[in-house]
Amino acid sequence: MLLDKLPNGRPAFIDRIEWDRLSLGEAQRLREFGVEEGSSVETLHRGGLFGRGALACRVGRMTIAMRRDHAHAIHVRTGPDSDRGTAAPAV
């Protein structure tokens, strides 16, 4: 699922980022904000007319505004497999 399609308030983890869709400056700025594979992410608000503007997102503990075309390059995972690597083993 793409980040820009994630429903508001639904937690997810960044699975993959299409870095080649972003300029070097854009990619560096997103990395500085903690946007990387494995980070927790949640969309909080969609701006603009009909929610087609920038997204307010929580990445880790930081809230950032992200352009929709940047969010369209970020793939997220939700559901039971979202905890991959963090869940305790079954006994």
C-alpha positions in Angstrom: 0.0 0.0 0.0 1.2 3.5 -0.8 1.5 6.0 2.1 -0.8 8.5 0.3 -3.6 5.8 0.3 -3.2 4.9 4.1 -6.3 5.9 6.0 -5.8 8.6 8.6 -4.9 7.3 12.1 -3.9 3.8 10.9 -0.4 2.9 12.0 2.0 1.3 9.5 5.6 0.7 8.9 7.6 1.8 5.9 8.3 -1.2 3.8 10.1 0.3 0.7 10.9 3.7 -0.7 11.3 4.4 -4.4 14.3 6.7 -3.9 14.8 7.1 -7.6 11.5 8.9 -7.9 12.9 11.7 -5.6 15.6 14.3 -6.3 18.7 14.0 -4.2 17.7 17.0 -2.1 14.2 15.6 -1.5 15.6 12.2 -0.5 18.1 13.7 1.8 15.5 15.9 3.5 13.2 12.9 4.1 16.1 10.9 5.5 16.8 13.7 7.9 13.2 13.5 9.1 13.6 9.8 9.8 11.8 8.5 6.7 13.5 5.1 6.0 12.6 1.5 5.7 11.3 0.0 8.9 10.2 3.4 10.4 6.7 3.6 11.9 4.4 6.0 10.1 0.9 7.3 10.5 -1.1 9.8 8.4 -2.8 12.4 10.5 -4.3 14.9 8.1 -4.7 15.5 4.4 -4.6 19.1 3.3 -5.9 20.9 0.3 -9.1 20.7 -1.6 -10.7 17.2 -1.2 -7.6 16.1 0.8 -5.4 16.2 -2.3 -2.7 18.4 -0.8 0.2 17.7 1.5 -0.1 15.1 4.2 0.6 15.6 7.9 2.4 12.4 9.0 3.9 11.1 12.2 7.2 9.4 11.5 8.5 7.8 14.7 7.8 10.6 17.3 8.1 13.5 14.8 5.2 15.1 12.9 6.1 16.3 9.4 4.3 17.7 6.3 4.9 15.7 3.2 4.0 16.5 -0.4 1.7 13.9 -2.0 4.2 13.0 -4.7 6.7 12.2 -2.0 4.2 10.0 -0.2 3.4 8.3 -3.4 7.0 6.9 -3.5 6.7 5.3 0.0 5.2 1.8 0.3 3.9 0.8 3.8 2.8 -2.4 5.4 -0.1 -2.8 7.9 -1.8 -5.6 9.7 -0.3 -8.7 11.3 2.9 -8.6 9.3 3.6 -4.9 10.5 5.2 -6.3 13.6 7.8 -8.2 11.6 10.9 -8.5 13.7 9.4 -6.9 16.8 7.0 -9.6 18.1 8.1 -12.1 20.7 8.4 -15.6 19.5 5.4 -17.9 20.1 5.8 -20.4 22.9 
